[in-house]
């Protein structure tokens, strides 16, 4: 294992700088990892995760969990072995300077070269780290080193999103993009890695729109009460709850005809993530993780009531939305089998958070009060769920579904996730059989470090061209 150690950051009063939220100090490389159980045959590729990992001192009073230099984590599996784990800073201009490295090339220098810390995608054989609200994607190499900023060959007119959604029916990724001073835009990213702006949606206040969903006919657009309010911000991320604003969800025809964009009044809430959406006759089903409030009194990160998995049924003939709560136990970081995106599906996977246990943030696993952070498999057809508890003091965030090669059933595959073990203050990657969800793990790969709570990731299977991170 070799390490490079920059100046450690301040981890004082802000809960999103404490416990396993705290950044790690160093990039890590570790070869031939310890494996308990057996890594399945055919599971060859890289399992990635990314999250914020500020370098050097930060002001805990101004810090928001969504800020900080990105750090990409990757575990490489091949031939039933865990060949390596690597963590690498995603080089913003400031990060390169802080680390004493050469800045990466690419467009947007001085304007769109800030932190990139939220998700990944692949396009035209390249892997990109992503963030929303203005900064450009950063291309990463096979071993997660930052290569260059990218505007997708000059086709991206401004920033991108952290949550493009891959449509297996067309090979196109859908994206809703927002940033201050520009209209909300609906973009596509094609298999050749070219972005296209399909629609511009003028909204009275710039809402935070973290995710997108799509159906056979429509793009699902969120317009919820978290908006750009720099005058009221106490942290360095000025997107706050807006008491003046109603909540609504829109169906935009996929061809981008904004004149036919149809809005449905929604319960006042905030949604980071969709689980999925699909058309069902005259109705459109939109499954979301909805939070009762967001960034109203707690501005450093999420923490104002447990999230719930909800089904919004949009009746396109009456124009009405009806909500059904599917799970109130605090599910977040929802994932599905990506082959079922935009069409009827049965299974979803989430990680349970415990916001109610903590006054500051919903993922309340600071070391002294860790109990459990299980994963949940939701059966939306049978209205049931299974829980996988990773054991005392062992908690997970986003559980990623990876299909078995040649799988036929929707849940024929594995669930991979980074699991923090508070007892060792280190992390594992745990592989579950998705059809034996509550059973013992198929394999547990021990990492030499902890992987801080972060945001998103995915499985990048070996192959050429690299398939999309779905
Ligand atoms: Fe997200």
Boltz pocket constraint, residues with backbone or C-beta under 6 A from the ligand:
constraints:
  - pocket:
      binder: B
      contacts: [[A, 118], [A, 162], [A, 163], [A, 210], [A, 272], [A, 273], [A, 455], [A, 456]]
      max_distance: 6.0
